[in-house]
Amino acid sequence: MSCAEETTTMTEHRIVPRKGPDFGLEDDDLPRYWFGGDAFKSRFFDAMSLLFPEGERFFIACVRDFRDQITDPDLQHQVKDFIYQEGQHGMVHSQFNQRIKAQGVAVDHILQEEHHFLFNVFRKRMSRRYTLAQTAAAEHLTALMAHGFFAKGLLKDADPRIRAMYAWHAVEEIEHKAVAFDVYKTVARGGYLTRVLAMLQVSITFPLHTFLIMRHMFKVDALPRRGRAWLKGLWWLYGPRGVFSGLLGHYLAYFKPGFHPWQQGQLESYAAWREAYERSGDAIEAGEVVARAA
């Protein structure tokens, strides 16, 4: 991508700092298995939710490492809005995670372990450039999931409140998906090899941690026939028509030397979500619009 094209992508795609909406996450009627009554699907997203608050703090810290070196006022503004959005994501998912804690899941222990892993291992032992590369890689993976999950209508069987939470999160991940990457390339002067190594590492550790948390959740749930649930669930994720089918090209694009996040474009239902939310102020209604669009 040329410098002219890079400047265009940075100015065309604006980040909207929104206060985390009320999704009704404290409602008593939210079911444990909110995704069509399916334990694996529900716990897959629950496990990711547990990872988000500390992950968002890590991302914010890694981008802030280079904030004082940014001379481009547009990128400086994007970083400010990125930090705000990530902070709101952490707050909303922390609220959701309290429901999971009430179900007997060892949320506090999981968060402590994740904090240690991110801040006492990576942040203390790796270079600031490498941890920013991790952030850019993780942002690519979350944007990839946002693109793919809603294009496939993945959450059509989910409880509307939690579907709305993930739709809002997906929209904002798309809005700021290039920020960490742009800081890495233009401010940290990060190279290709570090970027690729960080992506390979994140591609292993993110799903591994998700699955380890799910294993704990299944034990807490005393889920019967766990082996069968794992086989069926992994087929749902990675099978020929699974969740991640069709997304390999989007993922592999990151390994191109000339890659830029905006080459993947915008979430197709982004405009519909934004119009619905700005008109109604109701994130659940906006989530329904996204679901119908898929």
N, C-alpha and C positions, 0 to 999 in steps of 0.2 A: 504494500500500500504506500502510495506517495505521501509526502508531507502535506500536499494540498488536500488529498483525500482524507488524511487523518484529521486535519483541522475541520473539514466539513463534518465528519462524523461527530466530533466533539461538540460542535455548535448546533447541529440539527436535533440531537437527542437530549432533551432536558429532564432533569431529575426534579420530581415534585416532593418536597418534604411534607409528609402528612402525619398528623398525630395518629397513633395506633387506634384503629376503630374498636368499637364495642361489638364483639362477636357473640355475646351471650355465653361465654365459656364457663360461667358460674351456674348456669342452669342445671337444676337437679335431674332433668330428663335426658341429659347427654349420655348415650350408652357407652359402655366400655369398648365394645367393638362397633365403632361408629361408621365403619366402612362396609356397608352392606352386611353387617353381622359377621364379617370374616376376620378371624383373629390375626392371621399373618399380615393382611393388608393394613389393618388398623395399627398393629404394633410396628410395622415398618415405618409408617409416618410418625407414630409416637416416638420411636427411637430417634428419628432425625430431629424431632422437636426438642428432645433432651440435649442434643448436641448443639443446637443453634445459639442459645444465650452466651455460652463461653466462646463459641466459635466467632460470634459477632464481635465480642470484646477483643479477641485476638486479631481479627481483620482490622478493626479500628486502630489498634495499637500499631500494627504493621504499616498501615498507610500513614499514620501520624509521624512515624519515624522520619519521613521525608517531607513532611508538610512545610517546614520552614525553608526548604530548598526550592519550592515551587515558585516560579516567576510568572507563569501564565495566569492572569487573573481568572480566566474562564475555568481552567483546571482547578485552581484554588477554590472557586465557588462550588464546583462539582464535588470536591473532597469534603467540603463542609456539609453539603446535602447528603452525600454518601454516609458520613458519620451519623447524621441525624436519623436517616432511614434504618441503618443497622442497629442503632440504639433502640428504636421503636420495635424492631423485629425481636430483639432480645427481651424487651419488656412484655410483649404479647405472648411470646412462647413461654416465658417464665410463668405467666398466669396459667397458661394451658398445662404446663408441667406440674402445677400444684394439684390438678385433678389426677394426674398419673401417680403422684406421690401418695395421694389419699387411697389409691388402689393397692398400696403395699409395695410399690416399686421403690428401690433404694436410690431415689433421685439425688439426695444430698451427696451420697458416696460417689455416684457416677459423675456428678458435677465436679467434685473435688479431684477425682482422678483425671478428668479431662483438663481441668485448670492446671494441674501439675504437669501433664503431658505437654500442653501448649505453651505455658509460660515458664516452667522450670526446666524443661528439656529444650524445646525448639527455641524459645526466645533467649535463653541463656547460653545455648551451645552452638547455635547457628548464626550466620551473619544476618544483618538486617536486610540485605538484598535478597538472601534466600527466603526468609520468612515472608517478604513481600511477594516473592515468586509463588510461594505456597498460597498466599491470599488470592493472587490473580488466578491460579489454577482452580482453587475452590470456587471462586466466582464464576469461572467458566462452567464448572460442573453444575452449579445451582441454576445458572441461566439455561443450560442444556435441558435440565429436568423441567424447568418452567416452560420452555418451548414445547418439549415433547409431551409432558403430562397433560397439558390442557388442549393441545392440538388433537390428542387421542381421545379426549373426553374421559380421561382416566378416573376422575373423581365423581362421575355422574351418580354412582350409588352411595356416595358419602352423605353424612349428615350435613345439611345446608350450612350450618354454622361453622363447622370445621372446614368444609369445602371453601367457604368464603374467606376464612383465615389464610388458607394456602393460596387462594387466587390473589389476594392482596399481596402476600409475600412474593408470589411469582412475578406480579406486575412490577414491583419495586426492584426485584433482582434484575429484571430486564432493563429497567431504567438506568441502573447504575453499573451495569455489567462491565463497562469498559474502564471504570475509574482506576481500580488497582492496577490494571494492565497498563494504562497510560502513564501512571506514576512510575511503574517499574521500567518502562521503556524510555520515557523522556526525562525523568528526574533521577531515578536510581541508576540509569544507564545499564540496566540488566541485560545480560547476553542470552543467546538462544539456548546454550547447553544448560544453564541454571534453570531456565524456564521449563525445559523439557524434563529435567530430573525432578523438579518440584511437582510437575503434573503426574509423573509416574508414581511418585511417593504418595501423593494425595489420592490417586486413583486406587491405591491399595488400602491405605489407612482409613479413609472415610467409610467405605462399605464394611470393612472389617469391624470397626467400632460399632457401626449400626447393627450388624448381626450379633455381636457379643451382647449388646444391650437387649436385643430381642430375645436372645436365649434366656437371659435373666427374667425378662417379662413373662415368658412362657412358663417358667418355673413358678413364679409368683401366682400366675393364673391357674396353675395345676392343669395346664392344657393337655387333654388326652391325645394320644396318637401324634406326638410331636414330630416324629420322623416323617410321617405322611404330610403333615402341615408344611414342613420345610421343603420337601420335594415338590409339592404342589405350588408353594409360594415362589420358590426359585424358578420354576418353569414359568410362572406368571411374570416374573421379572425379566428372565433371560431367554425364554423360549423363542422360537421363530416368529411368533406373533405377540411376544411379551412386551412389557412396559418399555424396555430399552431397544426393542427392534426398530430399525430405521433411524436410530440416533448415532450410529457408529461414525457416519461421515461428519456429523456435527462435532463429535468428540475428537476425531482424528485431525480435524482442521486446525486444532491448536498446535499440532506438531509441524505445521508448515512454517518455514522461516518468515514469510511475509504476512502471517496471520494478524488479524485485528478483530476484536469481538463484534464490531458492528457489521462485519461481512455476513453474519448470520441474520442480520436485520432485526425487526421488531416482532414481539409476540403478536400473532395475527389478530387476536381478540383484544389487544391492548386498548385500542381506540374505543371499542364498545364498553369495556370495563370503566375506563376513565370518564366517558360521557355519562354512564349510568351513576357512577359514584358522585361526580360533581353535581349532577342534577338532583339526586335524591339524598345524598349524604349517608346512604345505607349500604354498607359493605356487603351485607348478605344479599341484597337485591343485585348488586354489581356482580357478585359471585355467580348468581343464577344466570345472569346475562352471558358470562363467560362459558358456563356449562351448556347453555342452549346453543351458543355459537359453535362449540365443538361438535 
